[in-house]
Amino acid sequence: MHNGTDSLLAVDLGLKTGLALYRQDGRLSWYRSKNYGSIGRLKRDVHNILGSISSLRYIILEGDKSLSAVWEQEAARRNMYTRNITAEQWRRRLLYEREQKSGPDAKINADHLARKVIKWSNLSGSTSLRHDAAEAIMIGLWAVIERGWLQEVPPEIRR
């Protein structure tokens, strides 16, 4: 058993992909954004990413459904749990209704909240946080609460 050392990878699916890795204490380990440009490059990198995180047990996917199979197949080979969610699922839990009236509003507010998660996790802030990385951070925050790694959004992140 990997008690206390499991990690969770949140993925905002697309050829422009956002990634956020969470530790079992509910804090963010790292986040990044990558523009693959082609499915072939994405497939090669998914193999490398999943192989490089020894503690990885859970992968939460949101976004372009046509790309989720790439992640799911590689995860299945490694006996990792995957789950597809919708943007509405994490937005409902993490954003106020007024903050998600439109897609652009939701993206702006997700960016704002993601920056708070970065700070709360004691990671250096990014002045150029891409929206796909910000959304991956939010997908991951939703997932660690859903898994019970955090009971609720920490007060330092809540407004």
Secondary structure as UniProt FT lines:
FT   TURN            3..5
FT   STRAND          7..13
FT   STRAND          16..23
FT   TURN            24..25
FT   STRAND          28..35
FT   HELIX           39..52
FT   TURN            54..55
FT   STRAND          56..63
FT   HELIX           65..77
FT   TURN            78..79
FT   STRAND          81..85
FT   HELIX           87..94
FT   HELIX           97..100
FT   HELIX           103..120
FT   TURN            121..122
FT   TURN            127..128
FT   HELIX           131..147
FT   TURN            155..157
//
